[in-house]
């Protein structure tokens, strides 16, 4: 077969291909010397910095704040949340790389690209005469001289979804875990997470104490999410035998504390047993960090809304269990304002609970999906209450079958909000934040919800934390800022944050843009935004009041939106 493409490296040994540090650096220089980067010093500095950070094993440094300091020489106290220079330049860099790669389509070799929503470069091994196409994660770059594996956590985004870069290094540990897998419980409805013994590499008193704390707290922290069956190594001998099918839904987690390092670095690595591949890894500095925070960070990175395991299961088209794929995708879709995605989640989750009525995780996710259904119904002028009742019933079943877990608590929280029990909403939200302290998407969703009530001090604090921790995958959490600025008559800044939210399918974005432009007297721009709204919600002006009332938006805020639309002649 012929045609342009990149060599598929996803499940093959990297050593079979000519992709290494030298070839990547050579390509970098070719790109920077091309016409696409002529007289573009800022783009050159940006690209050189992010590529060298990957090559030197520092992908965890690729955050907007660090790039602002190192590339754009911002002051150490600069506000990465409100200063958009990194984001704006990243968009320009992405387009320049795309243009360069297109102009080089007839030439074999390494390609460098930047996915939307990420500052982590992606490397392709391109073959002009091949049809195959897959991405090579940057953590997979082999060195010219072999070195120990680097522990690098990489999250990258593709469109609306935040994708986890797969770690494709050869796995030596699989043979050791094969015996564990053979004894895992049969018929499991959730993924199995095999938790190996936490060990220290090198010895120090602080490291040994940290190992003891993590060993004691990590399993309960992981189990608290309720979306996996956690099995510690000493439990495996009492379990039954796994079938080949169940092996495809089994993962193994290794955690080590580097006592030989000055900072007692805590490393974790997640192995997908079914594919015999490392699919996630990360590190946390032990010294100076509260041990409880370290445990919470590991658990969130693996099982949170955009955790490594959820991402892998949701994107694995060859997974043995379609139920697990549905559950993982539904968990991640909680972030997205997309009617079709939410409808698909309701369909597959309804099928699961019909076949597995004791599946508490599925009931919790179904309740959250019905929450979105009620919001959508209200925005279309339909009665949301039938969906609220379904949401409440599903939350009650989840609370009976899987009480106190991550998703059940969210189901209870949003149900309480929709039925007007705001004191219960606050109580459950506080418990969630206490138990799952480092999930930025949870903070962001709570912040978005309380912003409707006008509690902007709380909403903005949560939004800033979510944005900082989620980096570009948390763009949606600019919305509380946009709402606050609109209601405080800072219309230009509100419009900027509405654009920065990257939520084109969420009807509230063009609605607030139309109202903001109307308030500024810019009828042309207001009309353009209004047309975008009408494409998403035809005739929305007829039920704006009822929609805002259902969403518990304060009446004075509703009036301010309506006044902005009236100034533009839209209502």
C-alpha positions as CSV (number, residue, x, y, z in Angstrom):
1,X,0.0,0.0,0.0
2,X,1.1,3.5,-0.6
3,X,0.4,6.9,0.8
4,X,1.7,9.2,3.5
5,X,1.7,8.1,7.1
6,X,3.7,7.5,10.3
7,X,5.0,4.2,11.3
8,X,2.7,2.5,13.8
9,X,4.8,2.2,17.0
10,X,1.9,1.8,19.5
11,X,2.5,-1.9,20.2
12,X,6.0,-2.6,18.7
13,X,9.5,-2.2,20.1
14,X,10.9,1.2,19.6
15,X,14.4,-0.2,19.0
16,X,13.2,-1.5,15.6
17,X,13.1,2.0,14.3
18,X,15.6,4.9,13.8
19,X,14.1,7.3,16.3
20,X,16.4,8.6,19.0
21,X,17.7,11.7,20.6
22,X,20.0,12.6,17.8
23,X,17.4,12.2,15.1
24,X,14.9,14.3,17.0
25,X,17.4,17.1,17.7
26,X,18.4,17.1,14.0
27,X,14.8,17.5,13.0
28,X,14.4,20.3,15.5
29,X,17.2,22.2,13.8
30,X,15.7,21.6,10.3
31,X,12.4,23.0,11.5
32,X,13.9,26.1,13.1
33,X,15.9,26.8,9.9
34,X,12.8,26.5,7.7
35,X,10.9,29.5,6.2
36,X,8.0,28.7,8.6
37,X,10.1,29.9,11.5
38,X,11.9,32.8,9.8
39,X,11.8,35.9,11.9
40,X,9.8,34.1,14.6
41,X,12.1,34.2,17.6
42,X,9.3,33.6,20.1
43,X,8.1,30.4,18.3
44,X,11.7,29.2,18.0
45,X,12.4,29.7,21.7
46,X,9.1,28.0,22.6
47,X,9.7,24.9,20.4
48,X,13.3,24.5,21.4
49,X,12.4,24.7,25.1
50,X,9.6,22.1,25.0
51,X,11.6,19.6,22.8
52,X,14.6,19.9,25.0
53,X,12.5,19.4,28.2
54,X,11.3,16.1,26.7
55,X,14.7,15.0,25.5
56,X,16.2,15.7,28.9
57,X,13.4,13.8,30.7
58,X,11.5,16.8,32.2
59,X,8.1,16.6,30.6
60,X,6.5,17.2,34.0
61,X,7.9,20.8,33.8
62,X,5.8,21.6,30.7
63,X,3.1,23.7,32.4
64,X,2.0,27.1,31.3
65,X,3.6,28.7,34.5
66,X,7.0,27.1,33.8
67,X,7.0,28.0,30.1
68,X,6.0,31.6,31.0
69,X,9.0,31.9,33.3
70,X,11.6,30.1,31.1
71,X,10.6,31.2,27.6
72,X,8.8,34.5,28.1
73,X,10.8,35.6,31.1
74,X,7.7,36.5,33.2
75,X,8.2,37.5,36.8
76,X,8.0,34.7,39.3
77,X,4.7,36.0,40.7
78,X,3.0,36.2,37.3
79,X,-0.5,34.9,37.0
80,X,-0.5,32.1,34.5
81,X,-4.3,31.8,34.7
82,X,-5.0,35.3,33.4
83,X,-1.9,35.9,31.3
84,X,-2.6,34.2,27.9
85,X,0.8,34.6,26.3
86,X,1.7,30.9,26.6
87,X,-1.6,29.7,25.2
88,X,-1.6,32.2,22.4
89,X,1.9,31.3,21.3
90,X,1.2,27.6,21.6
91,X,-1.6,28.0,19.1
92,X,0.7,29.8,16.7
93,X,3.4,27.2,17.1
94,X,0.9,24.4,16.4
95,X,-0.1,26.0,13.1
96,X,3.6,26.6,12.1
97,X,4.5,22.9,12.8
98,X,1.5,21.7,10.8
99,X,2.5,23.9,7.9
100,X,6.1,22.6,8.1
101,X,5.0,19.0,8.2
102,X,2.7,19.5,5.3
103,X,5.4,21.1,3.2
104,X,7.7,18.1,4.0
105,X,5.2,15.4,3.1
106,X,7.4,13.8,0.5
107,X,10.3,13.3,2.9
108,X,10.7,10.4,5.3
109,X,11.9,11.1,8.9
110,X,10.9,12.4,12.2
111,X,7.9,14.8,12.6
112,X,7.3,17.0,15.6
113,X,3.8,18.2,16.3
114,X,1.8,19.8,19.1
115,X,-1.6,18.5,20.0
116,X,-4.4,20.9,20.7
117,X,-4.7,21.6,24.4
118,X,-1.1,20.4,25.3
119,X,2.3,21.8,25.6
120,X,4.0,18.4,25.3
121,X,5.4,17.8,21.8
122,X,4.6,14.5,20.0
123,X,7.1,12.8,17.8
124,X,6.1,10.8,14.7
125,X,8.3,8.5,12.6
126,X,7.0,9.3,9.2
127,X,7.2,7.1,6.1
128,X,6.0,8.8,2.9
129,X,5.1,5.4,1.4
130,X,3.1,4.0,4.3
131,X,-0.6,4.2,5.1
132,X,-0.2,3.4,8.8
133,X,-0.6,6.2,11.3
134,X,-0.1,6.3,15.0
135,X,1.5,8.7,17.5
136,X,4.6,8.0,19.4
137,X,4.5,9.4,22.9
138,X,7.5,11.6,23.8
139,X,8.4,9.5,26.9
140,X,9.3,6.7,24.5
141,X,12.4,8.3,23.0
142,X,15.4,6.0,23.3
143,X,18.7,7.5,24.2
144,X,21.8,7.1,22.0
145,X,23.3,5.4,25.1
146,X,21.0,3.3,27.3
147,X,20.0,4.9,30.5
148,X,17.6,3.9,33.3
149,X,13.9,4.6,32.5
150,X,12.7,8.1,33.4
151,X,9.6,8.5,35.4
152,X,7.6,11.1,33.5
153,X,4.0,11.8,33.6
154,X,2.5,13.0,30.4
155,X,-1.0,14.2,29.7
156,X,-1.9,15.5,26.3
157,X,-5.2,16.5,24.8
158,X,-6.8,15.7,21.5
159,X,-9.8,17.9,20.7
160,X,-12.2,18.0,23.6
161,X,-10.6,15.0,25.2
162,X,-7.5,14.9,27.4
163,X,-5.4,11.9,26.3
164,X,-2.7,10.1,28.3
165,X,0.6,9.6,26.4
166,X,1.3,5.8,26.6
167,X,4.7,4.8,27.9
168,X,6.0,2.3,25.3
169,X,9.2,1.2,27.0
170,X,9.7,-2.6,27.0
171,X,8.3,-4.1,30.1
172,X,10.4,-6.5,32.1
173,X,8.0,-6.7,35.1
174,X,5.2,-8.6,33.3
175,X,6.5,-12.0,34.0
176,X,6.6,-11.2,37.7
177,X,3.0,-10.2,37.6
178,X,1.8,-13.1,35.5
179,X,1.5,-15.2,38.7
180,X,-0.5,-12.5,40.4
181,X,-2.9,-12.3,37.5
182,X,-3.5,-16.0,37.4
183,X,-5.1,-15.7,40.9
184,X,-7.3,-12.6,40.5
185,X,-11.1,-13.0,41.1
186,X,-13.2,-14.4,38.2
187,X,-16.2,-12.5,36.9
188,X,-15.1,-9.1,38.1
189,X,-17.3,-6.3,36.8
190,X,-14.7,-3.6,37.4
191,X,-11.0,-3.4,36.3
192,X,-8.6,-5.2,38.6
193,X,-5.8,-3.1,40.0
194,X,-2.9,-5.2,41.4
195,X,-1.1,-3.1,44.0
196,X,2.5,-4.3,44.4
197,X,4.4,-3.8,47.7
198,X,5.7,-0.2,48.1
199,X,9.5,-0.3,48.3
200,X,12.3,2.1,48.9
201,X,15.2,2.2,46.4
202,X,18.2,3.3,48.6
203,X,17.8,3.8,52.3
204,X,17.1,6.8,54.4
205,X,14.9,7.3,57.5
206,X,12.5,9.7,55.7
207,X,12.2,7.3,52.8
208,X,11.4,4.3,55.1
209,X,8.8,6.4,56.9
210,X,7.2,7.5,53.6
211,X,7.1,3.8,52.4
212,X,5.2,2.9,55.6
213,X,2.7,5.7,55.2
214,X,2.0,5.1,51.5
215,X,1.7,1.3,52.1
216,X,-0.9,1.9,54.8
217,X,-2.9,4.6,53.0
218,X,-2.7,4.0,49.2
219,X,-5.0,1.0,49.0
220,X,-7.9,2.7,50.9
221,X,-7.4,5.8,48.8
222,X,-7.7,3.9,45.5
223,X,-10.6,1.8,46.8
224,X,-12.4,5.0,47.7
225,X,-12.9,5.8,44.0
226,X,-15.0,2.7,43.7
227,X,-14.2,2.2,40.0
228,X,-11.7,-0.6,40.4
229,X,-11.1,-3.8,42.4
230,X,-7.9,-3.2,44.4
231,X,-5.9,-6.3,45.3
232,X,-2.8,-6.0,47.3
233,X,0.0,-8.5,46.6
234,X,-0.6,-10.4,49.8
235,X,-4.3,-10.9,48.9
236,X,-3.6,-12.5,45.5
237,X,-2.9,-16.0,46.7
238,X,-6.5,-16.2,48.0
239,X,-8.1,-15.2,44.7
240,X,-9.5,-17.4,42.0
241,X,-8.0,-17.8,38.5
242,X,-8.5,-15.1,35.8
243,X,-9.6,-16.0,32.3
244,X,-7.8,-14.7,29.3
245,X,-10.7,-12.3,28.8
246,X,-10.5,-10.9,32.3
247,X,-6.7,-10.5,31.9
248,X,-7.5,-7.7,29.4
249,X,-9.1,-5.7,32.2
250,X,-6.3,-6.1,34.7
251,X,-3.6,-3.5,35.6
252,X,-0.6,-3.6,38.0
253,X,0.6,-0.6,40.0
254,X,4.2,-0.3,41.3
255,X,5.2,2.6,43.7
256,X,8.8,3.2,44.8
257,X,10.4,5.8,47.0
258,X,13.9,6.8,45.9
259,X,15.7,7.1,49.2
260,X,19.0,7.7,47.4
261,X,17.8,11.1,46.0
262,X,17.9,14.2,48.1
263,X,14.2,14.8,47.7
264,X,12.9,11.3,48.3
265,X,11.1,11.2,45.0
266,X,8.0,9.0,44.9
267,X,7.6,7.2,41.5
268,X,4.6,5.2,40.3
269,X,4.1,3.1,37.2
270,X,0.9,1.6,35.8
271,X,1.1,-1.6,33.7
272,X,-1.7,-2.8,31.5
273,X,-1.4,-6.6,31.9
274,X,-3.6,-7.4,28.9
275,X,-1.4,-5.5,26.6
276,X,1.9,-6.1,28.4
277,X,2.6,-2.4,28.3
278,X,3.3,0.5,30.7
279,X,0.5,2.9,30.2
280,X,1.2,5.6,32.8
281,X,3.9,6.8,35.1
282,X,4.5,9.8,37.4
283,X,6.6,11.3,40.1
284,X,6.1,13.4,43.2
285,X,8.7,15.1,45.3
286,X,8.6,13.4,48.7
287,X,10.4,16.1,50.8
288,X,8.3,19.1,51.5
289,X,5.1,17.4,50.5
290,X,2.6,16.1,53.0
291,X,2.5,12.3,52.8
292,X,-1.3,12.4,52.6
293,X,-1.1,14.7,49.7
294,X,1.3,12.3,47.9
295,X,-1.2,9.4,48.3
296,X,-4.1,11.6,47.1
297,X,-2.0,12.7,44.1
298,X,-1.2,9.1,43.0
299,X,-4.8,8.0,43.4
300,X,-6.1,11.0,41.4
301,X,-3.6,10.5,38.6
302,X,-4.7,6.9,38.2
303,X,-8.4,6.8,39.0
304,X,-9.6,10.5,38.9
305,X,-11.8,11.9,36.2
306,X,-9.0,12.0,33.7
307,X,-6.9,9.4,35.4
308,X,-4.5,7.1,33.5
309,X,-6.7,4.0,33.9
310,X,-9.9,5.7,32.8
311,X,-8.2,7.2,29.8
312,X,-6.7,3.9,28.7
313,X,-9.9,1.9,29.0
314,X,-12.0,4.6,27.3
315,X,-9.7,4.7,24.3
316,X,-8.9,1.0,24.0
317,X,-11.0,-0.3,21.0
318,X,-9.7,-3.8,21.6
319,X,-10.8,-4.0,25.3
320,X,-12.5,-7.3,26.1
321,X,-15.2,-5.6,28.2
322,X,-17.4,-3.2,26.4
323,X,-19.0,-2.5,29.7
324,X,-15.7,-1.2,31.2
325,X,-15.2,1.0,28.1
326,X,-18.7,2.5,28.6
327,X,-18.0,3.1,32.3
328,X,-14.7,4.8,31.6
329,X,-16.0,6.9,28.8
330,X,-19.0,8.0,30.8
331,X,-16.7,9.1,33.7
332,X,-14.6,11.2,31.3
333,X,-17.7,12.6,29.5
334,X,-18.8,14.3,32.7
335,X,-16.5,17.1,31.6
336,X,-18.0,17.8,28.2
337,X,-20.9,19.9,27.0
338,X,-21.9,17.6,24.1
339,X,-25.5,16.4,23.8
340,X,-24.6,13.4,21.7
341,X,-21.9,12.2,24.0
342,X,-24.2,12.4,27.0
343,X,-27.0,10.6,25.1
344,X,-24.6,7.8,24.2
345,X,-23.6,7.5,27.8
346,X,-27.3,7.2,28.9
347,X,-27.8,4.4,26.3
348,X,-24.9,2.2,27.3
349,X,-25.2,2.8,31.0
350,X,-28.9,1.9,30.9
351,X,-28.0,-1.4,29.2
352,X,-25.4,-2.1,31.9
353,X,-27.8,-1.6,34.8
354,X,-30.5,-3.6,33.0
355,X,-28.1,-6.6,32.8
356,X,-26.2,-5.9,36.1
357,X,-28.7,-4.2,38.5
358,X,-26.2,-4.5,41.4
359,X,-23.5,-2.4,39.5
360,X,-23.3,0.6,41.8
361,X,-20.7,2.4,39.6
362,X,-23.0,2.2,36.6
363,X,-25.9,3.6,38.6
364,X,-23.8,6.5,39.8
365,X,-22.6,7.3,36.3
366,X,-26.2,7.0,35.0
367,X,-27.3,9.5,37.7
368,X,-24.7,11.9,36.5
369,X,-25.7,11.4,32.9
370,X,-29.3,12.1,33.8
371,X,-28.1,15.3,35.4
372,X,-26.8,16.4,32.0
373,X,-30.1,15.3,30.4
374,X,-32.1,17.5,32.8
375,X,-29.8,20.5,32.0
376,X,-30.2,19.8,28.3
377,X,-34.0,19.4,28.5
378,X,-34.3,22.8,30.3
379,X,-32.2,24.5,27.7
380,X,-34.4,23.2,24.9
381,X,-37.5,24.4,26.6
382,X,-38.6,20.9,27.7
383,X,-39.6,19.8,31.2
384,X,-36.4,18.7,33.0
385,X,-38.2,17.1,36.0
386,X,-38.6,13.6,34.5
387,X,-34.9,13.5,34.2
388,X,-34.4,14.9,37.7
389,X,-36.5,12.0,39.0
390,X,-34.5,9.5,37.1
391,X,-31.3,11.1,38.4
392,X,-32.6,10.9,41.9
393,X,-33.6,7.2,41.6
394,X,-30.2,6.3,40.1
395,X,-28.3,8.2,42.8
396,X,-30.3,6.4,45.5
397,X,-29.4,3.0,44.0
398,X,-25.8,4.0,43.7
399,X,-25.8,5.1,47.4
400,X,-27.2,1.8,48.4
401,X,-24.8,-0.3,46.3
402,X,-21.6,1.8,46.5
403,X,-21.9,4.3,49.3
404,X,-19.3,6.9,49.9
405,X,-17.4,6.4,46.7
406,X,-16.1,9.0,44.3
407,X,-18.9,8.8,41.7
408,X,-21.7,8.0,44.1
409,X,-20.9,11.2,46.1
410,X,-21.0,13.2,42.9
411,X,-24.3,11.7,42.0
412,X,-25.7,12.6,45.4
413,X,-24.2,16.1,45.2
414,X,-25.7,17.1,41.8
415,X,-29.0,15.5,42.7
416,X,-29.2,17.6,45.8
417,X,-28.5,20.7,43.8
418,X,-31.2,19.9,41.2
419,X,-33.9,19.3,43.8
420,X,-33.0,22.4,45.7
421,X,-31.4,20.9,48.8
422,X,-28.5,23.3,48.8
423,X,-27.3,22.5,52.3
424,X,-27.0,18.9,51.4
425,X,-25.2,19.9,48.2
426,X,-22.6,21.9,50.3
427,X,-22.1,19.1,52.7
428,X,-21.5,16.4,50.0
429,X,-19.3,18.8,48.1
430,X,-17.2,19.5,51.2
431,X,-16.8,15.7,51.8
432,X,-15.8,15.2,48.2
433,X,-13.1,17.9,48.4
434,X,-11.9,16.4,51.6
435,X,-11.6,12.8,50.3
436,X,-10.4,13.6,46.8
437,X,-8.4,16.7,47.3
438,X,-6.3,16.7,44.1
439,X,-8.9,16.0,41.4
440,X,-8.9,19.3,39.5
441,X,-12.0,18.4,37.4
442,X,-14.0,17.8,40.5
443,X,-13.0,21.2,41.9
444,X,-13.9,22.8,38.5
445,X,-17.3,21.2,38.3
446,X,-18.2,22.3,41.8
447,X,-16.9,25.8,41.0
448,X,-19.1,26.0,37.8
449,X,-22.1,24.9,39.8
450,X,-21.8,27.4,42.7
451,X,-21.1,30.2,40.2
452,X,-24.8,29.9,39.2
453,X,-25.7,30.9,42.8
454,X,-23.5,34.0,42.7
455,X,-21.0,32.5,45.1
456,X,-18.1,33.8,43.1
457,X,-15.4,34.0,45.8
458,X,-15.7,30.2,46.2
459,X,-16.2,29.6,42.5
460,X,-13.2,31.6,41.4
461,X,-10.9,30.0,44.0
462,X,-12.0,26.5,42.8
463,X,-11.6,27.5,39.1
464,X,-8.1,28.8,39.6
465,X,-7.0,25.6,41.4
466,X,-8.6,23.5,38.7
467,X,-7.0,25.5,35.9
468,X,-3.6,25.4,37.5
469,X,-3.7,21.7,38.3
470,X,-5.3,20.5,35.0
471,X,-3.3,22.9,32.8
472,X,-4.9,23.2,29.3
473,X,-7.2,20.2,29.9
474,X,-9.1,22.5,32.3
475,X,-9.9,25.3,29.8
476,X,-13.6,24.9,30.6
477,X,-12.9,26.3,34.1
478,X,-12.4,29.8,32.7
479,X,-16.2,30.1,32.6
480,X,-16.7,31.1,36.3
481,X,-14.3,34.0,35.5
482,X,-16.2,34.9,32.5
483,X,-19.5,34.9,34.4
484,X,-18.1,37.0,37.2
485,X,-16.6,39.6,34.9
486,X,-19.9,39.8,32.9
487,X,-21.9,40.4,36.0
488,X,-19.4,43.1,37.1
489,X,-19.6,44.8,33.7
490,X,-16.1,43.9,32.7
491,X,-17.4,42.8,29.3
492,X,-14.2,42.7,27.3
493,X,-12.4,40.5,29.8
494,X,-15.5,38.3,30.0
495,X,-15.5,37.8,26.2
496,X,-11.8,36.9,26.3
497,X,-12.3,34.2,28.9
498,X,-15.4,32.9,27.0
499,X,-13.1,32.3,24.0
500,X,-10.4,30.8,26.2
501,X,-12.8,28.2,27.6
502,X,-12.7,26.3,24.3
503,X,-16.3,25.1,24.8
504,X,-17.9,25.9,21.4
505,X,-20.6,23.3,21.9
506,X,-21.8,24.7,25.2
507,X,-24.7,27.0,24.4
508,X,-24.0,29.3,27.4
509,X,-20.8,30.5,25.7
510,X,-22.4,32.2,22.7
511,X,-25.2,33.3,24.9
512,X,-22.9,35.3,27.2
513,X,-20.8,36.5,24.3
514,X,-24.0,37.9,22.7
515,X,-25.0,39.6,25.9
516,X,-21.5,41.0,26.5
517,X,-21.2,42.4,23.0
518,X,-24.7,43.8,23.3
519,X,-23.7,45.5,26.6
520,X,-20.7,47.0,24.7
521,X,-22.9,48.3,21.9
522,X,-21.4,46.0,19.3
523,X,-24.5,44.8,17.6
524,X,-22.6,43.1,14.7
525,X,-20.6,40.8,17.0
526,X,-23.6,40.3,19.2
527,X,-25.6,39.1,16.2
528,X,-22.8,36.7,15.2
529,X,-22.8,35.1,18.6
530,X,-26.6,35.0,18.7
531,X,-26.5,33.0,15.4
532,X,-24.1,30.5,17.0
533,X,-26.5,30.2,19.9
534,X,-29.5,29.6,17.6
535,X,-27.6,26.8,15.8
536,X,-27.2,25.1,19.2
537,X,-30.5,26.0,20.8
538,X,-33.1,27.2,18.3
539,X,-35.6,29.6,19.8
540,X,-33.7,29.8,23.1
541,X,-35.0,33.3,23.8
542,X,-38.4,31.8,24.4
543,X,-37.2,29.8,27.4
544,X,-34.2,31.6,28.7
545,X,-36.0,32.7,31.9
546,X,-37.2,29.1,32.7
547,X,-33.8,27.6,31.9
548,X,-31.9,30.0,34.2
549,X,-34.5,29.5,36.9
550,X,-34.0,25.7,36.7
551,X,-30.3,26.1,36.9
552,X,-30.8,28.3,40.0
553,X,-29.2,31.4,38.5
554,X,-29.9,34.5,40.6
555,X,-32.7,36.6,39.2
556,X,-30.6,39.8,39.1
557,X,-28.0,37.9,37.0
558,X,-30.7,36.7,34.6
559,X,-31.9,40.3,34.2
560,X,-28.4,41.5,33.4
561,X,-28.1,38.9,30.6
562,X,-31.5,39.8,29.2
563,X,-30.6,43.5,29.2
564,X,-27.4,42.9,27.3
565,X,-29.4,41.0,24.6
566,X,-32.0,43.7,24.5
567,X,-29.4,46.4,23.9
568,X,-28.4,44.4,20.7
569,X,-32.0,44.1,19.7
570,X,-32.0,40.3,20.1
571,X,-34.9,40.1,22.6
